[in-house]
Amino acid sequence: MDVLEKIETMQSALGKSPQLTRLGRLFSETVLLQVDAKEFYLHFEKGELANIEPGPSRKTPWRFAIRTDAEALEAFWASRPAPGFHDIFGLVKIGRANIDGDILSLVKNLRFFKEFLALGREGGAA
């Protein structure tokens, strides 16, 4: 699984989803997505994914981070994920992901961010 390619596909799908962009119109933050040892800095501007910056980088500030492994992320992106893999908090609960940083920022924009991550699922958002 090429994570960068998947994120670029999600970026394109987000651009074609005015309701999701509207939902994230107040979200302008940088989010770190770490998959195994690979890091991706997702720069959101008013609900749009403006830039994807591959890491690692100690100079790029981020608001919150989601850290997981490739196998868990692939299971999360399945069209019908198994229990525990259906949600980012489900991944945390089963010990397959960690969320670090400003949790309040994530919670304030939870629906937008969860729906953005669901764009990676086979067949689009769930």
Backbone bond lengths (Angstrom), bond angles and torsions (degrees), N, CA, C in turn:
res aa  C-N    CA-C-N  psi(-1)  N-CA   C-N-CA  omega(-1)  CA-C   N-CA-C  phi
1 M - - - 1.451 - - 1.529 108.48 -
2 D 1.314 116.71 126.14 1.456 121.97 175.89 1.530 108.37 -94.86
3 V 1.322 116.16 104.57 1.459 121.52 -174.22 1.529 111.07 -64.60
4 L 1.326 117.38 -42.50 1.464 120.19 -179.42 1.525 111.00 -60.98
5 E 1.310 116.53 -43.01 1.473 120.74 178.07 1.537 110.69 -62.06
6 K 1.327 116.66 -40.64 1.469 121.46 179.08 1.531 110.37 -64.58
7 I 1.340 117.00 -42.84 1.463 120.49 179.60 1.531 110.34 -64.90
8 E 1.326 117.11 -38.38 1.469 120.19 177.44 1.527 110.90 -64.16
9 T 1.311 117.28 -37.18 1.466 121.57 175.85 1.528 109.79 -64.82
10 M 1.326 116.80 -40.69 1.458 121.48 177.76 1.527 110.52 -65.48
11 Q 1.327 116.73 -37.71 1.463 121.49 177.80 1.525 110.24 -61.05
12 S 1.316 116.04 -43.73 1.461 120.97 178.32 1.529 111.24 -64.70
13 A 1.325 116.95 -42.69 1.468 121.23 179.11 1.528 111.12 -65.50
14 L 1.325 117.41 -36.34 1.461 121.06 177.68 1.522 110.70 -63.67
15 G 1.334 116.25 -39.74 1.461 120.73 178.55 1.515 113.38 -64.28
16 K 1.337 116.45 -22.88 1.469 121.80 -179.83 1.522 112.27 -96.91
17 S 1.324 116.84 7.51 1.465 121.30 -176.57 1.525 110.16 -119.72
18 P 1.343 117.29 85.83 1.466 118.94 -177.69 1.526 113.58 -61.89
19 Q 1.338 118.48 -32.12 1.461 119.29 179.83 1.523 111.05 -68.71
20 L 1.326 117.71 -35.63 1.463 120.11 178.23 1.533 110.63 -73.70
21 T 1.320 117.12 -39.22 1.470 120.86 175.62 1.525 109.99 -61.54
22 R 1.316 116.69 -40.88 1.470 120.94 178.19 1.533 109.97 -64.15
23 L 1.311 116.90 -40.32 1.461 121.73 179.14 1.538 111.09 -61.34
24 G 1.335 116.96 -34.40 1.457 120.75 -178.65 1.510 114.49 -99.56
25 R 1.317 117.87 15.98 1.465 121.52 -173.93 1.527 113.66 -58.76
26 L 1.323 118.69 -21.16 1.463 121.78 178.71 1.533 112.17 -99.26
27 F 1.329 116.93 4.15 1.464 121.52 -176.69 1.524 109.91 -99.64
28 S 1.318 116.08 106.39 1.463 122.98 175.85 1.525 107.38 -131.74
29 E 1.305 115.71 86.90 1.466 121.92 -175.16 1.530 109.51 -145.19
30 T 1.316 115.21 167.27 1.463 121.90 172.11 1.520 107.40 -107.62
31 V 1.323 115.40 131.04 1.458 122.72 -178.49 1.529 108.19 -119.27
32 L 1.311 116.19 134.31 1.463 121.07 176.18 1.527 108.42 -94.30
33 L 1.314 116.24 123.16 1.464 122.05 171.75 1.521 106.20 -111.30
34 Q 1.327 116.69 112.49 1.459 121.02 179.56 1.516 108.61 -109.47
35 V 1.322 115.10 123.13 1.461 121.84 179.23 1.524 106.46 -119.94
36 D 1.320 115.87 111.69 1.464 122.47 -170.45 1.533 107.76 54.55
37 A 1.328 118.81 -121.16 1.471 120.65 -179.45 1.525 112.33 -95.26
38 K 1.321 118.08 -3.82 1.466 121.20 -178.49 1.521 110.27 -87.60
39 E 1.330 115.34 137.52 1.456 120.91 179.15 1.521 110.02 -118.03
40 F 1.337 115.45 141.18 1.460 122.20 176.97 1.523 107.65 -133.35
41 Y 1.325 115.22 123.76 1.460 121.08 177.89 1.520 107.77 -97.46
42 L 1.315 116.31 114.45 1.461 122.38 -178.10 1.525 107.89 -98.28
43 H 1.321 116.50 112.32 1.462 122.01 -178.20 1.525 108.94 -97.25
44 F 1.326 116.03 107.30 1.463 122.04 179.36 1.528 109.61 -96.14
45 E 1.326 116.41 137.59 1.464 122.87 174.96 1.521 108.12 -129.81
46 K 1.314 116.09 109.68 1.467 122.59 177.61 1.530 112.42 49.91
47 G 1.312 115.71 47.86 1.455 121.03 175.37 1.513 115.22 84.73
48 E 1.308 118.54 2.13 1.465 122.65 177.89 1.525 108.11 -111.67
49 L 1.311 117.02 142.52 1.459 120.77 174.42 1.521 106.74 -84.33
50 A 1.336 115.77 96.48 1.462 122.08 -172.65 1.523 112.28 -75.09
51 N 1.329 117.68 -34.26 1.453 120.21 -174.01 1.522 110.00 -156.38
52 I 1.321 115.51 144.64 1.463 122.50 173.34 1.521 106.08 -118.56
53 E 1.308 116.18 116.48 1.462 120.92 -176.88 1.526 109.00 -112.67
54 P 1.342 117.24 113.34 1.460 118.80 176.51 1.527 110.60 -67.16
55 G 1.304 116.94 146.33 1.458 121.76 179.86 1.505 110.26 -111.97
56 P 1.279 118.43 -164.86 1.461 127.15 6.58 1.530 112.02 -81.26
57 S 1.316 114.05 155.89 1.455 120.99 177.94 1.523 108.49 -150.51
58 R 1.294 116.88 126.54 1.463 120.53 175.70 1.524 110.54 -86.84
59 K 1.335 117.32 -8.26 1.463 121.33 -176.72 1.520 113.38 -96.09
60 T 1.320 117.77 -12.68 1.463 120.84 -177.12 1.528 109.75 -90.86
61 P 1.337 117.36 112.64 1.473 119.12 178.29 1.529 110.58 -76.66
62 W 1.319 116.56 145.44 1.456 121.40 177.89 1.520 108.96 -134.03
63 R 1.347 115.96 153.79 1.461 121.32 -178.23 1.527 111.14 -83.34
64 F 1.345 116.32 -46.49 1.462 120.66 174.63 1.515 108.76 -147.33
65 A 1.321 115.06 160.88 1.458 120.97 -176.72 1.516 110.24 -129.21
66 I 1.310 114.68 143.66 1.465 121.40 171.46 1.522 105.83 -118.69
67 R 1.320 116.00 121.40 1.462 122.02 -177.35 1.521 108.17 -118.16
68 T 1.318 115.67 126.74 1.458 120.71 -178.52 1.523 109.18 -150.81
69 D 1.323 116.03 -178.72 1.465 120.33 176.31 1.527 109.30 -108.60
70 A 1.329 115.69 160.00 1.466 121.44 -174.56 1.526 112.03 -60.97
71 E 1.303 117.38 -39.02 1.466 121.02 -179.25 1.530 111.10 -64.06
72 A 1.319 116.81 -43.02 1.465 120.87 179.02 1.518 110.89 -66.97
73 L 1.334 117.38 -39.71 1.457 120.66 179.88 1.527 111.16 -67.50
74 E 1.316 116.05 -38.02 1.466 119.90 176.26 1.524 110.67 -63.57
75 A 1.331 117.47 -40.51 1.466 121.39 176.67 1.532 110.31 -66.26
76 F 1.347 117.70 -37.21 1.459 122.14 177.44 1.529 110.37 -62.96
77 W 1.337 116.83 -39.36 1.457 121.52 -177.37 1.529 113.97 -84.18
78 A 1.318 118.54 3.82 1.469 120.79 175.60 1.528 108.85 -64.93
79 S 1.328 116.74 152.92 1.466 119.58 -178.01 1.524 112.00 -61.83
80 R 1.327 117.47 -33.61 1.467 122.17 175.98 1.528 107.37 -131.19
81 P 1.343 116.69 84.41 1.467 119.42 -176.10 1.531 112.27 -65.57
82 A 1.314 114.27 147.81 1.466 121.02 177.96 1.527 109.69 -69.99
83 P 1.327 117.15 159.94 1.467 119.89 176.93 1.533 110.31 -53.93
84 G 1.318 114.78 136.93 1.460 121.10 -177.03 1.515 112.54 94.05
85 F 1.332 116.43 -28.80 1.464 121.17 179.68 1.528 111.28 -101.34
86 H 1.313 117.21 3.95 1.466 122.38 -175.17 1.521 112.99 -82.89
87 D 1.338 118.15 -12.59 1.455 121.54 -170.13 1.530 109.17 -152.20
88 I 1.346 117.44 150.38 1.467 118.59 -179.91 1.527 111.65 -63.99
89 F 1.325 117.18 -35.56 1.464 119.09 177.31 1.533 110.84 -73.51
90 G 1.318 117.19 -26.72 1.460 121.08 172.76 1.526 110.79 -64.62
91 L 1.334 116.49 -41.32 1.466 120.77 176.99 1.533 110.96 -61.55
92 V 1.328 115.81 -40.28 1.466 120.11 178.18 1.523 109.81 -64.93
93 K 1.319 116.74 -44.18 1.471 121.49 -176.71 1.527 112.10 -61.54
94 I 1.335 116.87 -37.68 1.469 119.45 -179.36 1.530 111.91 -89.25
95 G 1.335 117.07 5.75 1.458 121.13 175.11 1.512 115.16 80.81
96 R 1.325 117.66 20.18 1.463 120.69 -178.32 1.523 113.28 -104.70
97 A 1.344 118.11 0.74 1.464 121.90 178.34 1.523 109.22 -154.05
98 N 1.321 114.47 159.81 1.460 122.26 173.36 1.513 108.28 -130.92
99 I 1.315 115.92 146.85 1.460 121.67 174.68 1.522 106.24 -119.66
100 D 1.340 115.13 124.91 1.459 121.07 -178.26 1.521 109.39 -123.14
101 G 1.317 115.81 161.59 1.452 120.80 173.86 1.516 112.96 96.10
102 D 1.324 115.44 -146.87 1.461 123.32 -175.09 1.536 110.36 -80.95
103 I 1.315 115.75 88.32 1.468 121.23 -178.41 1.524 110.68 -62.52
104 L 1.322 117.64 -32.98 1.464 120.92 179.76 1.526 110.93 -60.05
105 S 1.325 117.41 -40.38 1.462 120.58 177.90 1.531 110.66 -62.29
106 L 1.325 116.83 -40.41 1.464 120.65 176.79 1.524 110.37 -64.11
107 V 1.326 116.86 -47.69 1.459 120.49 -176.85 1.529 111.81 -64.20
108 K 1.326 117.56 -37.98 1.467 121.10 178.42 1.529 111.98 -62.44
109 N 1.322 115.94 -29.17 1.468 121.50 -176.51 1.522 111.01 -119.88
110 L 1.324 115.44 28.82 1.457 120.83 -172.07 1.522 113.29 -60.10
111 R 1.305 117.27 -48.02 1.470 119.02 -177.26 1.526 110.74 -61.62
112 F 1.327 116.79 -44.80 1.469 119.76 178.79 1.524 110.45 -59.62
113 F 1.330 116.64 -49.49 1.460 119.17 -174.66 1.525 111.96 -67.94
114 K 1.328 117.52 -39.59 1.464 120.14 177.85 1.525 111.42 -64.46
115 E 1.340 116.39 -40.54 1.461 119.13 178.56 1.522 111.40 -70.34
116 F 1.329 116.92 -32.79 1.465 119.20 174.88 1.527 109.88 -63.02
117 L 1.337 117.87 -48.33 1.461 120.54 179.87 1.525 111.65 -62.48
118 A 1.325 117.39 -32.05 1.467 121.06 179.20 1.522 111.61 -69.64
119 L 1.337 118.50 -16.61 1.463 120.61 176.13 1.519 112.56 -61.66
120 G 1.337 116.42 -20.26 1.461 120.88 178.24 1.522 113.79 -78.71
121 R 1.304 116.45 -8.75 1.473 119.42 -179.52 1.515 110.94 -71.56
122 E 1.303 114.97 146.88 1.456 120.52 176.30 1.509 108.61 -59.87
123 G 1.321 116.55 125.20 1.458 120.24 -178.64 1.509 113.26 89.66
124 G 1.359 118.07 8.94 1.477 120.45 175.54 1.496 112.27 91.68
125 A 1.337 114.79 -164.90 1.459 121.64 -176.51 1.514 110.94 -65.13
126 A 1.316 114.75 144.09 1.463 119.90 179.19 1.495 111.00 -97.34
